[in-house]
Amino acid sequence: MNPFPVVISAPSGGGKTTVTKMLMGRRAGLGYSVSCTTRAPRPDEVDGVDYHFLTDEEFLDRREKGEFAESALVHGRRYGTLKSEVQAVLDAGRHVMMDIDVQGAEQFAAAYPGSVLVFLLPPSVDVLVERLLARQTENRAALLTRLQSARAELHEVDRYHYVVVNDELEAAVERVGAIIDAEERKRERVRGLDAQVAGLIHRLEQEITAFSQA
């Protein structure tokens, strides 16, 4: 298998992290690149598992050294993906699962042109707001900021290869899984294809010659 990054983006509350985690639990050929952030961890988050939690100074230092494949300022906090994390997963022969915002996705795709970009759409604004409220981690001002960001992010859908409506979680996970399956079978991703086809053509030419001379 020729591994490649799979980038999943969505507005906050769109389900990108949940879909990514479910796919990771079901498919052995996937690896996760743990992102960095300067925001504080939520109660259920673990450093090094959900994110690498950095100070602003640490983040800027690593960015200055060129260690990030992408980085962005989102809702007043910095987020980024370390090249070393991505390469470690690819070197292990696994697809890299990325759940990042549209700013980061554009940079990441430039750094890794073979990336598959998937945008998760919420089925409605009402559902999106309901999901954000259910987190109980946002005050009214923060919620407004996220809704404004969602509006801006939806304008970037045309940059993505695939769009999946996250109307029902299981169905959304299956759709993204089907996209990965299809991408694995793309001609340009099949390792050694040219040599395999050339070998088949050579053998056919031998058979054709043998039949012609019989």
Buried (B, 14 or more C-beta within 10 A) or exposed (E): EBBBBBBBBBBBBBBBEBBBBBBBEEBEEBBBBBBBBBBEEEEEEEEEEBBBBBEEEBBBEBBEEEBBBBBBEBBEEBBBBBBEBBBBBBEEEBBBBBBBBBBBBBBBBEBBEBBBBBBBBBEEEEBBBEBBEEEEEBEEEBBEBBBEBBEEBBEBEEEBEBEBBBEEEEEBBBBBBEBBEEBBEEEEBBEEEEEEEEEEEEEEEEEEEEEEEE
